[in-house]
Amino acid sequence: DRYTGGTDGNEMLRAGIRMLQTKNYAMADMLIISDFIFEPPVEHVRKIMEEEHQKGTRFYGLQIGRDYHEYDKILDKVWQIER
């Protein structure tokens, strides 16, 4: 099988944040590994990210390719790997 895209960045972030809000992951950070070719989070999701950030959570990205840079402004740090 081959994956052809369709990533919903907001749903991905909400799912990760739900995990952060559980006892087992309360002290964790989030690392997103992606090409980041999807829309930036909507205001509601950004607000939740900021609330988690205030608790000490950091949001990181490992970007495969260099095609899209919107998340550089949203995440604490983004590393890039060329394809």
PDB file of N, CA, C and O in Angstrom:
ATOM      1  N   ASP A   1       0.830  -1.187   0.000  1.00  0.00           N
ATOM      2  CA  ASP A   1       0.000   0.000   0.000  1.00  0.00           C
ATOM      3  C   ASP A   1       0.872   1.247   0.000  1.00  0.00           C
ATOM      4  O   ASP A   1       2.004   1.233   0.484  1.00  0.00           O
ATOM      5  N   ARG A   2       0.335   2.302  -0.541  1.00  0.00           N
ATOM      6  CA  ARG A   2       1.064   3.562  -0.612  1.00  0.00           C
ATOM      7  C   ARG A   2       0.206   4.671  -0.038  1.00  0.00           C
ATOM      8  O   ARG A   2      -0.989   4.765  -0.319  1.00  0.00           O
ATOM      9  N   TYR A   3       0.831   5.505   0.766  1.00  0.00           N
ATOM     10  CA  TYR A   3       0.131   6.636   1.357  1.00  0.00           C
ATOM     11  C   TYR A   3       0.294   7.831   0.438  1.00  0.00           C
ATOM     12  O   TYR A   3       1.400   8.119  -0.017  1.00  0.00           O
ATOM     13  N   THR A   4      -0.798   8.529   0.162  1.00  0.00           N
ATOM     14  CA  THR A   4      -0.747   9.643  -0.783  1.00  0.00           C
ATOM     15  C   THR A   4      -1.160  10.964  -0.165  1.00  0.00           C
ATOM     16  O   THR A   4      -1.570  11.866  -0.896  1.00  0.00           O
ATOM     17  N   GLY A   5      -1.074  11.118   1.117  1.00  0.00           N
ATOM     18  CA  GLY A   5      -1.328  12.417   1.737  1.00  0.00           C
ATOM     19  C   GLY A   5      -2.667  12.502   2.427  1.00  0.00           C
ATOM     20  O   GLY A   5      -3.266  11.491   2.794  1.00  0.00           O
ATOM     21  N   GLY A   6      -3.123  13.721   2.595  1.00  0.00           N
ATOM     22  CA  GLY A   6      -4.396  13.948   3.261  1.00  0.00           C
ATOM     23  C   GLY A   6      -4.256  14.160   4.753  1.00  0.00           C
ATOM     24  O   GLY A   6      -5.224  13.972   5.489  1.00  0.00           O
ATOM     25  N   THR A   7      -3.088  14.544   5.219  1.00  0.00           N
ATOM     26  CA  THR A   7      -2.867  14.752   6.647  1.00  0.00           C
ATOM     27  C   THR A   7      -3.709  15.921   7.152  1.00  0.00           C
ATOM     28  O   THR A   7      -3.735  16.993   6.548  1.00  0.00           O
ATOM     29  N   ASP A   8      -4.385  15.696   8.251  1.00  0.00           N
ATOM     30  CA  ASP A   8      -5.116  16.762   8.933  1.00  0.00           C
ATOM     31  C   ASP A   8      -4.267  17.172  10.131  1.00  0.00           C
ATOM     32  O   ASP A   8      -4.291  16.513  11.170  1.00  0.00           O
ATOM     33  N   GLY A   9      -3.517  18.260   9.982  1.00  0.00           N
ATOM     34  CA  GLY A   9      -2.630  18.710  11.046  1.00  0.00           C
ATOM     35  C   GLY A   9      -3.342  19.016  12.345  1.00  0.00           C
ATOM     36  O   GLY A   9      -2.803  18.762  13.422  1.00  0.00           O
ATOM     37  N   ASN A  10      -4.552  19.562  12.261  1.00  0.00           N
ATOM     38  CA  ASN A  10      -5.298  19.873  13.485  1.00  0.00           C
ATOM     39  C   ASN A  10      -5.676  18.614  14.234  1.00  0.00           C
ATOM     40  O   ASN A  10      -5.558  18.567  15.458  1.00  0.00           O
ATOM     41  N   GLU A  11      -6.124  17.596  13.529  1.00  0.00           N
ATOM     42  CA  GLU A  11      -6.502  16.343  14.194  1.00  0.00           C
ATOM     43  C   GLU A  11      -5.271  15.668  14.794  1.00  0.00           C
ATOM     44  O   GLU A  11      -5.338  15.117  15.892  1.00  0.00           O
ATOM     45  N   MET A  12      -4.152  15.710  14.080  1.00  0.00           N
ATOM     46  CA  MET A  12      -2.911  15.128  14.584  1.00  0.00           C
ATOM     47  C   MET A  12      -2.489  15.827  15.874  1.00  0.00           C
ATOM     48  O   MET A  12      -2.136  15.162  16.848  1.00  0.00           O
ATOM     49  N   LEU A  13      -2.523  17.150  15.892  1.00  0.00           N
ATOM     50  CA  LEU A  13      -2.147  17.893  17.094  1.00  0.00           C
ATOM     51  C   LEU A  13      -3.124  17.637  18.235  1.00  0.00           C
ATOM     52  O   LEU A  13      -2.702  17.459  19.377  1.00  0.00           O
ATOM     53  N   ARG A  14      -4.411  17.618  17.945  1.00  0.00           N
ATOM     54  CA  ARG A  14      -5.397  17.342  19.007  1.00  0.00           C
ATOM     55  C   ARG A  14      -5.175  15.958  19.613  1.00  0.00           C
ATOM     56  O   ARG A  14      -5.267  15.792  20.829  1.00  0.00           O
ATOM     57  N   ALA A  15      -4.884  14.964  18.773  1.00  0.00           N
ATOM     58  CA  ALA A  15      -4.644  13.608  19.283  1.00  0.00           C
ATOM     59  C   ALA A  15      -3.403  13.583  20.174  1.00  0.00           C
ATOM     60  O   ALA A  15      -3.406  12.956  21.233  1.00  0.00           O
ATOM     61  N   GLY A  16      -2.345  14.267  19.740  1.00  0.00           N
ATOM     62  CA  GLY A  16      -1.137  14.328  20.561  1.00  0.00           C
ATOM     63  C   GLY A  16      -1.370  15.043  21.878  1.00  0.00           C
ATOM     64  O   GLY A  16      -0.881  14.607  22.920  1.00  0.00           O
ATOM     65  N   ILE A  17      -2.105  16.127  21.837  1.00  0.00           N
ATOM     66  CA  ILE A  17      -2.394  16.889  23.055  1.00  0.00           C
ATOM     67  C   ILE A  17      -3.261  16.077  24.007  1.00  0.00           C
ATOM     68  O   ILE A  17      -3.074  16.142  25.222  1.00  0.00           O
ATOM     69  N   ARG A  18      -4.211  15.312  23.468  1.00  0.00           N
ATOM     70  CA  ARG A  18      -5.017  14.427  24.344  1.00  0.00           C
ATOM     71  C   ARG A  18      -4.106  13.466  25.104  1.00  0.00           C
ATOM     72  O   ARG A  18      -4.333  13.198  26.284  1.00  0.00           O
ATOM     73  N   MET A  19      -3.077  12.948  24.433  1.00  0.00           N
ATOM     74  CA  MET A  19      -2.133  12.051  25.110  1.00  0.00           C
ATOM     75  C   MET A  19      -1.356  12.810  26.187  1.00  0.00           C
ATOM     76  O   MET A  19      -1.143  12.289  27.282  1.00  0.00           O
ATOM     77  N   LEU A  20      -0.932  14.041  25.877  1.00  0.00           N
ATOM     78  CA  LEU A  20      -0.190  14.841  26.856  1.00  0.00           C
ATOM     79  C   LEU A  20      -1.016  15.123  28.107  1.00  0.00           C
ATOM     80  O   LEU A  20      -0.462  15.323  29.188  1.00  0.00           O
ATOM     81  N   GLN A  21      -2.323  15.140  27.963  1.00  0.00           N
ATOM     82  CA  GLN A  21      -3.201  15.464  29.081  1.00  0.00           C
ATOM     83  C   GLN A  21      -3.536  14.251  29.941  1.00  0.00           C
ATOM     84  O   GLN A  21      -4.311  14.362  30.891  1.00  0.00           O
ATOM     85  N   THR A  22      -2.957  13.088  29.617  1.00  0.00           N
ATOM     86  CA  THR A  22      -3.142  11.901  30.452  1.00  0.00           C
ATOM     87  C   THR A  22      -1.991  11.810  31.453  1.00  0.00           C
ATOM     88  O   THR A  22      -0.930  12.402  31.257  1.00  0.00           O
ATOM     89  N   LYS A  23      -2.218  11.076  32.501  1.00  0.00           N
ATOM     90  CA  LYS A  23      -1.222  10.956  33.562  1.00  0.00           C
ATOM     91  C   LYS A  23       0.103  10.390  33.046  1.00  0.00           C
ATOM     92  O   LYS A  23       1.165  10.857  33.458  1.00  0.00           O
ATOM     93  N   ASN A  24       0.064   9.404  32.162  1.00  0.00           N
ATOM     94  CA  ASN A  24       1.286   8.751  31.685  1.00  0.00           C
ATOM     95  C   ASN A  24       2.175   9.673  30.863  1.00  0.00           C
ATOM     96  O   ASN A  24       3.386   9.458  30.804  1.00  0.00           O
ATOM     97  N   TYR A  25       1.614  10.684  30.231  1.00  0.00           N
ATOM     98  CA  TYR A  25       2.381  11.559  29.349  1.00  0.00           C
ATOM     99  C   TYR A  25       2.410  13.009  29.814  1.00  0.00           C
ATOM    100  O   TYR A  25       2.794  13.889  29.043  1.00  0.00           O
ATOM    101  N   ALA A  26       2.021  13.276  31.035  1.00  0.00           N
ATOM    102  CA  ALA A  26       1.894  14.641  31.539  1.00  0.00           C
ATOM    103  C   ALA A  26       3.214  15.421  31.504  1.00  0.00           C
ATOM    104  O   ALA A  26       3.189  16.648  31.406  1.00  0.00           O
ATOM    105  N   MET A  27       4.347  14.751  31.578  1.00  0.00           N
ATOM    106  CA  MET A  27       5.647  15.429  31.590  1.00  0.00           C
ATOM    107  C   MET A  27       6.368  15.304  30.245  1.00  0.00           C
ATOM    108  O   MET A  27       7.560  15.599  30.156  1.00  0.00           O
ATOM    109  N   ALA A  28       5.665  14.874  29.212  1.00  0.00           N
ATOM    110  CA  ALA A  28       6.288  14.628  27.909  1.00  0.00           C
ATOM    111  C   ALA A  28       6.280  15.869  27.027  1.00  0.00           C
ATOM    112  O   ALA A  28       5.529  16.815  27.263  1.00  0.00           O
ATOM    113  N   ASP A  29       7.122  15.843  26.016  1.00  0.00           N
ATOM    114  CA  ASP A  29       7.107  16.823  24.942  1.00  0.00           C
ATOM    115  C   ASP A  29       6.552  16.121  23.705  1.00  0.00           C
ATOM    116  O   ASP A  29       6.374  14.903  23.706  1.00  0.00           O
ATOM    117  N   MET A  30       6.279  16.889  22.652  1.00  0.00           N
ATOM    118  CA  MET A  30       5.747  16.310  21.421  1.00  0.00           C
ATOM    119  C   MET A  30       6.744  16.526  20.293  1.00  0.00           C
ATOM    120  O   MET A  30       7.249  17.631  20.097  1.00  0.00           O
ATOM    121  N   LEU A  31       7.021  15.451  19.551  1.00  0.00           N
ATOM    122  CA  LEU A  31       7.857  15.512  18.362  1.00  0.00           C
ATOM    123  C   LEU A  31       7.008  15.089  17.173  1.00  0.00           C
ATOM    124  O   LEU A  31       6.458  13.988  17.154  1.00  0.00           O
ATOM    125  N   ILE A  32       6.904  15.968  16.182  1.00  0.00           N
ATOM    126  CA  ILE A  32       6.144  15.687  14.968  1.00  0.00           C
ATOM    127  C   ILE A  32       7.155  15.418  13.860  1.00  0.00           C
ATOM    128  O   ILE A  32       8.016  16.252  13.582  1.00  0.00           O
ATOM    129  N   ILE A  33       7.048  14.260  13.232  1.00  0.00           N
ATOM    130  CA  ILE A  33       7.908  13.903  12.109  1.00  0.00           C
ATOM    131  C   ILE A  33       7.036  13.917  10.866  1.00  0.00           C
ATOM    132  O   ILE A  33       6.098  13.130  10.740  1.00  0.00           O
ATOM    133  N   SER A  34       7.358  14.830   9.940  1.00  0.00           N
ATOM    134  CA  SER A  34       6.469  15.035   8.802  1.00  0.00           C
ATOM    135  C   SER A  34       7.167  15.877   7.740  1.00  0.00           C
ATOM    136  O   SER A  34       8.247  16.422   7.966  1.00  0.00           O
ATOM    137  N   ASP A  35       6.519  15.972   6.566  1.00  0.00           N
ATOM    138  CA  ASP A  35       6.970  16.956   5.574  1.00  0.00           C
ATOM    139  C   ASP A  35       6.311  18.309   5.846  1.00  0.00           C
ATOM    140  O   ASP A  35       6.694  19.312   5.244  1.00  0.00           O
ATOM    141  N   PHE A  36       5.343  18.345   6.730  1.00  0.00           N
ATOM    142  CA  PHE A  36       4.628  19.558   7.147  1.00  0.00           C
ATOM    143  C   PHE A  36       3.893  20.239   5.989  1.00  0.00           C
ATOM    144  O   PHE A  36       3.704  21.455   5.992  1.00  0.00           O
ATOM    145  N   ILE A  37       3.493  19.465   5.032  1.00  0.00           N
ATOM    146  CA  ILE A  37       2.713  20.029   3.933  1.00  0.00           C
ATOM    147  C   ILE A  37       1.236  19.855   4.283  1.00  0.00           C
ATOM    148  O   ILE A  37       0.516  19.062   3.674  1.00  0.00           O
ATOM    149  N   PHE A  38       0.818  20.614   5.270  1.00  0.00           N
ATOM    150  CA  PHE A  38      -0.576  20.703   5.681  1.00  0.00           C
ATOM    151  C   PHE A  38      -0.749  22.044   6.370  1.00  0.00           C
ATOM    152  O   PHE A  38       0.219  22.682   6.783  1.00  0.00           O
ATOM    153  N   GLU A  39      -1.982  22.451   6.484  1.00  0.00           N
ATOM    154  CA  GLU A  39      -2.295  23.779   7.019  1.00  0.00           C
ATOM    155  C   GLU A  39      -1.829  23.917   8.465  1.00  0.00           C
ATOM    156  O   GLU A  39      -1.811  22.934   9.207  1.00  0.00           O
ATOM    157  N   PRO A  40      -1.453  25.124   8.870  1.00  0.00           N
ATOM    158  CA  PRO A  40      -1.110  25.362  10.275  1.00  0.00           C
ATOM    159  C   PRO A  40      -2.343  25.191  11.157  1.00  0.00           C
ATOM    160  O   PRO A  40      -3.468  25.245  10.660  1.00  0.00           O
ATOM    161  N   PRO A  41      -2.149  24.988  12.449  1.00  0.00           N
ATOM    162  CA  PRO A  41      -3.289  24.771  13.336  1.00  0.00           C
ATOM    163  C   PRO A  41      -4.219  25.975  13.405  1.00  0.00           C
ATOM    164  O   PRO A  41      -3.792  27.125  13.308  1.00  0.00           O
ATOM    165  N   VAL A  42      -5.494  25.676  13.574  1.00  0.00           N
ATOM    166  CA  VAL A  42      -6.489  26.736  13.749  1.00  0.00           C
ATOM    167  C   VAL A  42      -6.303  27.365  15.132  1.00  0.00           C
ATOM    168  O   VAL A  42      -5.614  26.810  15.988  1.00  0.00           O
ATOM    169  N   GLU A  43      -6.915  28.510  15.334  1.00  0.00           N
ATOM    170  CA  GLU A  43      -6.734  29.289  16.569  1.00  0.00           C
ATOM    171  C   GLU A  43      -7.046  28.464  17.828  1.00  0.00           C
ATOM    172  O   GLU A  43      -6.316  28.552  18.816  1.00  0.00           O
ATOM    173  N   HIS A  44      -8.103  27.679  17.801  1.00  0.00           N
ATOM    174  CA  HIS A  44      -8.483  26.867  18.970  1.00  0.00           C
ATOM    175  C   HIS A  44      -7.357  25.887  19.333  1.00  0.00           C
ATOM    176  O   HIS A  44      -7.028  25.733  20.510  1.00  0.00           O
ATOM    177  N   VAL A  45      -6.773  25.236  18.342  1.00  0.00           N
ATOM    178  CA  VAL A  45      -5.698  24.279  18.603  1.00  0.00           C
ATOM    179  C   VAL A  45      -4.444  25.020  19.079  1.00  0.00           C
ATOM    180  O   VAL A  45      -3.741  24.539  19.967  1.00  0.00           O
ATOM    181  N   ARG A  46      -4.165  26.172  18.500  1.00  0.00           N
ATOM    182  CA  ARG A  46      -3.016  26.969  18.963  1.00  0.00           C
ATOM    183  C   ARG A  46      -3.182  27.377  20.425  1.00  0.00           C
ATOM    184  O   ARG A  46      -2.211  27.401  21.181  1.00  0.00           O
ATOM    185  N   LYS A  47      -4.398  27.694  20.815  1.00  0.00           N
ATOM    186  CA  LYS A  47      -4.655  28.071  22.206  1.00  0.00           C
ATOM    187  C   LYS A  47      -4.373  26.893  23.141  1.00  0.00           C
ATOM    188  O   LYS A  47      -3.767  27.069  24.198  1.00  0.00           O
ATOM    189  N   ILE A  48      -4.803  25.714  22.759  1.00  0.00           N
ATOM    190  CA  ILE A  48      -4.542  24.520  23.575  1.00  0.00           C
ATOM    191  C   ILE A  48      -3.038  24.241  23.628  1.00  0.00           C
ATOM    192  O   ILE A  48      -2.509  23.877  24.678  1.00  0.00           O
ATOM    193  N   MET A  49      -2.356  24.411  22.501  1.00  0.00           N
ATOM    194  CA  MET A  49      -0.901  24.228  22.486  1.00  0.00           C
ATOM    195  C   MET A  49      -0.237  25.209  23.451  1.00  0.00           C
ATOM    196  O   MET A  49       0.681  24.837  24.181  1.00  0.00           O
ATOM    197  N   GLU A  50      -0.695  26.450  23.455  1.00  0.00           N
ATOM    198  CA  GLU A  50      -0.123  27.463  24.357  1.00  0.00           C
ATOM    199  C   GLU A  50      -0.373  27.100  25.821  1.00  0.00           C
ATOM    200  O   GLU A  50       0.501  27.295  26.666  1.00  0.00           O
ATOM    201  N   GLU A  51      -1.568  26.569  26.124  1.00  0.00           N
ATOM    202  CA  GLU A  51      -1.863  26.133  27.495  1.00  0.00           C
ATOM    203  C   GLU A  51      -0.906  25.027  27.915  1.00  0.00           C
ATOM    204  O   GLU A  51      -0.398  25.037  29.036  1.00  0.00           O
ATOM    205  N   GLU A  52      -0.659  24.076  27.026  1.00  0.00           N
ATOM    206  CA  GLU A  52       0.283  22.993  27.331  1.00  0.00           C
ATOM    207  C   GLU A  52       1.708  23.539  27.444  1.00  0.00           C
ATOM    208  O   GLU A  52       2.488  23.086  28.282  1.00  0.00           O
ATOM    209  N   HIS A  53       2.037  24.498  26.609  1.00  0.00           N
ATOM    210  CA  HIS A  53       3.361  25.125  26.650  1.00  0.00           C
ATOM    211  C   HIS A  53       3.585  25.792  27.999  1.00  0.00           C
ATOM    212  O   HIS A  53       4.681  25.710  28.554  1.00  0.00           O
ATOM    213  N   GLN A  54       2.568  26.447  28.529  1.00  0.00           N
ATOM    214  CA  GLN A  54       2.666  27.092  29.846  1.00  0.00           C
ATOM    215  C   GLN A  54       2.922  26.081  30.961  1.00  0.00           C
ATOM    216  O   GLN A  54       3.474  26.428  32.005  1.00  0.00           O
ATOM    217  N   LYS A  55       2.517  24.822  30.734  1.00  0.00           N
ATOM    218  CA  LYS A  55       2.756  23.742  31.712  1.00  0.00           C
ATOM    219  C   LYS A  55       4.151  23.146  31.569  1.00  0.00           C
ATOM    220  O   LYS A  55       4.556  22.309  32.376  1.00  0.00           O
ATOM    221  N   GLY A  56       4.895  23.575  30.536  1.00  0.00           N
ATOM    222  CA  GLY A  56       6.252  23.069  30.345  1.00  0.00           C
ATOM    223  C   GLY A  56       6.435  22.186  29.128  1.00  0.00           C
ATOM    224  O   GLY A  56       7.559  21.788  28.822  1.00  0.00           O
ATOM    225  N   THR A  57       5.372  21.876  28.437  1.00  0.00           N
ATOM    226  CA  THR A  57       5.469  21.039  27.245  1.00  0.00           C
ATOM    227  C   THR A  57       6.148  21.816  26.130  1.00  0.00           C
ATOM    228  O   THR A  57       5.872  22.999  25.933  1.00  0.00           O
ATOM    229  N   ARG A  58       7.032  21.152  25.404  1.00  0.00           N
ATOM    230  CA  ARG A  58       7.664  21.740  24.241  1.00  0.00           C
ATOM    231  C   ARG A  58       7.230  20.953  23.003  1.00  0.00           C
ATOM    232  O   ARG A  58       7.040  19.738  23.053  1.00  0.00           O
ATOM    233  N   PHE A  59       7.080  21.666  21.910  1.00  0.00           N
ATOM    234  CA  PHE A  59       6.631  21.083  20.651  1.00  0.00           C
ATOM    235  C   PHE A  59       7.767  21.190  19.636  1.00  0.00           C
ATOM    236  O   PHE A  59       8.239  22.284  19.328  1.00  0.00           O
ATOM    237  N   TYR A  60       8.197  20.038  19.121  1.00  0.00           N
ATOM    238  CA  TYR A  60       9.316  19.974  18.193  1.00  0.00           C
ATOM    239  C   TYR A  60       8.877  19.334  16.888  1.00  0.00           C
ATOM    240  O   TYR A  60       7.885  18.607  16.831  1.00  0.00           O
ATOM    241  N   GLY A  61       9.636  19.622  15.847  1.00  0.00           N
ATOM    242  CA  GLY A  61       9.363  19.020  14.551  1.00  0.00           C
ATOM    243  C   GLY A  61      10.628  18.513  13.901  1.00  0.00           C
ATOM    244  O   GLY A  61      11.690  19.122  14.029  1.00  0.00           O
ATOM    245  N   LEU A  62      10.516  17.396  13.204  1.00  0.00           N
ATOM    246  CA  LEU A  62      11.567  16.875  12.336  1.00  0.00           C
ATOM    247  C   LEU A  62      10.967  16.857  10.943  1.00  0.00           C
ATOM    248  O   LEU A  62      10.152  15.993  10.619  1.00  0.00           O
ATOM    249  N   GLN A  63      11.372  17.814  10.121  1.00  0.00           N
ATOM    250  CA  GLN A  63      10.777  17.986   8.801  1.00  0.00           C
ATOM    251  C   GLN A  63      11.588  17.224   7.764  1.00  0.00           C
ATOM    252  O   GLN A  63      12.800  17.400   7.647  1.00  0.00           O
ATOM    253  N   ILE A  64      10.892  16.371   7.010  1.00  0.00           N
ATOM    254  CA  ILE A  64      11.495  15.648   5.903  1.00  0.00           C
ATOM    255  C   ILE A  64      11.287  16.506   4.661  1.00  0.00           C
ATOM    256  O   ILE A  64      10.153  16.683   4.217  1.00  0.00           O
ATOM    257  N   GLY A  65      12.349  17.032   4.105  1.00  0.00           N
ATOM    258  CA  GLY A  65      12.256  17.959   2.983  1.00  0.00           C
ATOM    259  C   GLY A  65      12.234  19.386   3.485  1.00  0.00           C
ATOM    260  O   GLY A  65      12.187  19.627   4.691  1.00  0.00           O
ATOM    261  N   ARG A  66      12.267  20.331   2.561  1.00  0.00           N
ATOM    262  CA  ARG A  66      12.335  21.745   2.932  1.00  0.00           C
ATOM    263  C   ARG A  66      11.297  22.560   2.175  1.00  0.00           C
ATOM    264  O   ARG A  66      11.550  23.713   1.826  1.00  0.00           O
ATOM    265  N   ASP A  67      10.156  21.985   1.921  1.00  0.00           N
ATOM    266  CA  ASP A  67       9.166  22.629   1.066  1.00  0.00           C
ATOM    267  C   ASP A  67       8.267  23.626   1.776  1.00  0.00           C
ATOM    268  O   ASP A  67       7.718  24.513   1.123  1.00  0.00           O
ATOM    269  N   TYR A  68       8.096  23.515   3.073  1.00  0.00           N
ATOM    270  CA  TYR A  68       7.078  24.288   3.770  1.00  0.00           C
ATOM    271  C   TYR A  68       7.634  24.745   5.105  1.00  0.00           C
ATOM    272  O   TYR A  68       8.205  23.938   5.838  1.00  0.00           O
ATOM    273  N   HIS A  69       7.482  26.013   5.438  1.00  0.00           N
ATOM    274  CA  HIS A  69       8.132  26.535   6.632  1.00  0.00           C
ATOM    275  C   HIS A  69       7.175  27.167   7.640  1.00  0.00           C
ATOM    276  O   HIS A  69       7.637  27.791   8.595  1.00  0.00           O
ATOM    277  N   GLU A  70       5.902  27.035   7.468  1.00  0.00           N
ATOM    278  CA  GLU A  70       4.919  27.672   8.357  1.00  0.00           C
ATOM    279  C   GLU A  70       5.095  27.217   9.818  1.00  0.00           C
ATOM    280  O   GLU A  70       4.899  28.010  10.739  1.00  0.00           O
ATOM    281  N   TYR A  71       5.461  25.959  10.026  1.00  0.00           N
ATOM    282  CA  TYR A  71       5.563  25.434  11.393  1.00  0.00           C
ATOM    283  C   TYR A  71       6.799  25.940  12.135  1.00  0.00           C
ATOM    284  O   TYR A  71       6.886  25.782  13.353  1.00  0.00           O
ATOM    285  N   ASP A  72       7.759  26.548  11.427  1.00  0.00           N
ATOM    286  CA  ASP A  72       8.901  27.164  12.099  1.00  0.00           C
ATOM    287  C   ASP A  72       8.437  28.218  13.092  1.00  0.00           C
ATOM    288  O   ASP A  72       9.098  28.444  14.105  1.00  0.00           O
ATOM    289  N   LYS A  73       7.312  28.864  12.817  1.00  0.00           N
ATOM    290  CA  LYS A  73       6.782  29.940  13.662  1.00  0.00           C
ATOM    291  C   LYS A  73       5.898  29.407  14.794  1.00  0.00           C
ATOM    292  O   LYS A  73       5.555  30.142  15.719  1.00  0.00           O
ATOM    293  N   ILE A  74       5.537  28.139  14.714  1.00  0.00           N
ATOM    294  CA  ILE A  74       4.563  27.566  15.650  1.00  0.00           C
ATOM    295  C   ILE A  74       5.228  26.656  16.677  1.00  0.00           C
ATOM    296  O   ILE A  74       4.867  26.676  17.854  1.00  0.00           O
ATOM    297  N   LEU A  75       6.198  25.861  16.236  1.00  0.00           N
ATOM    298  CA  LEU A  75       6.856  24.899  17.117  1.00  0.00           C
ATOM    299  C   LEU A  75       8.079  25.540  17.767  1.00  0.00           C
ATOM    300  O   LEU A  75       8.610  26.535  17.274  1.00  0.00           O
ATOM    301  N   ASP A  76       8.515  24.955  18.880  1.00  0.00           N
ATOM    302  CA  ASP A  76       9.683  25.480  19.587  1.00  0.00           C
ATOM    303  C   ASP A  76      10.958  25.339  18.760  1.00  0.00           C
ATOM    304  O   ASP A  76      11.817  26.220  18.787  1.00  0.00           O
ATOM    305  N   LYS A  77      11.083  24.250  18.036  1.00  0.00           N
ATOM    306  CA  LYS A  77      12.273  23.999  17.219  1.00  0.00           C
ATOM    307  C   LYS A  77      11.877  23.027  16.111  1.00  0.00           C
ATOM    308  O   LYS A  77      11.127  22.078  16.342  1.00  0.00           O
ATOM    309  N   VAL A  78      12.390  23.274  14.903  1.00  0.00           N
ATOM    310  CA  VAL A  78      12.177  22.362  13.782  1.00  0.00           C
ATOM    311  C   VAL A  78      13.537  22.045  13.172  1.00  0.00           C
ATOM    312  O   VAL A  78      14.281  22.945  12.782  1.00  0.00           O
ATOM    313  N   TRP A  79      13.850  20.758  13.097  1.00  0.00           N
ATOM    314  CA  TRP A  79      15.039  20.302  12.393  1.00  0.00           C
ATOM    315  C   TRP A  79      14.588  19.853  11.014  1.00  0.00           C
ATOM    316  O   TRP A  79      13.469  19.368  10.847  1.00  0.00           O
ATOM    317  N   GLN A  80      15.456  20.014  10.033  1.00  0.00           N
ATOM    318  CA  GLN A  80      15.095  19.641   8.661  1.00  0.00           C
ATOM    319  C   GLN A  80      16.101  18.631   8.120  1.00  0.00           C
ATOM    320  O   GLN A  80      17.306  18.729   8.351  1.00  0.00           O
ATOM    321  N   ILE A  81      15.559  17.656   7.393  1.00  0.00           N
ATOM    322  CA  ILE A  81      16.360  16.647   6.709  1.00  0.00           C
ATOM    323  C   ILE A  81      15.993  16.711   5.245  1.00  0.00           C
ATOM    324  O   ILE A  81      14.811  16.700   4.901  1.00  0.00           O
ATOM    325  N   GLU A  82      16.980  16.778   4.383  1.00  0.00           N
ATOM    326  CA  GLU A  82      16.726  16.772   2.943  1.00  0.00           C
ATOM    327  C   GLU A  82      16.221  15.397   2.517  1.00  0.00           C
ATOM    328  O   GLU A  82      16.578  14.375   3.105  1.00  0.00           O
ATOM    329  N   ARG A  83      15.398  15.395   1.500  1.00  0.00           N
ATOM    330  CA  ARG A  83      14.912  14.110   0.967  1.00  0.00           C
ATOM    331  C   ARG A  83      15.998  13.438   0.195  1.00  0.00           C
ATOM    332  O   ARG A  83      15.794  12.346  -0.335  1.00  0.00           O
TER     333      ARG A  83
END
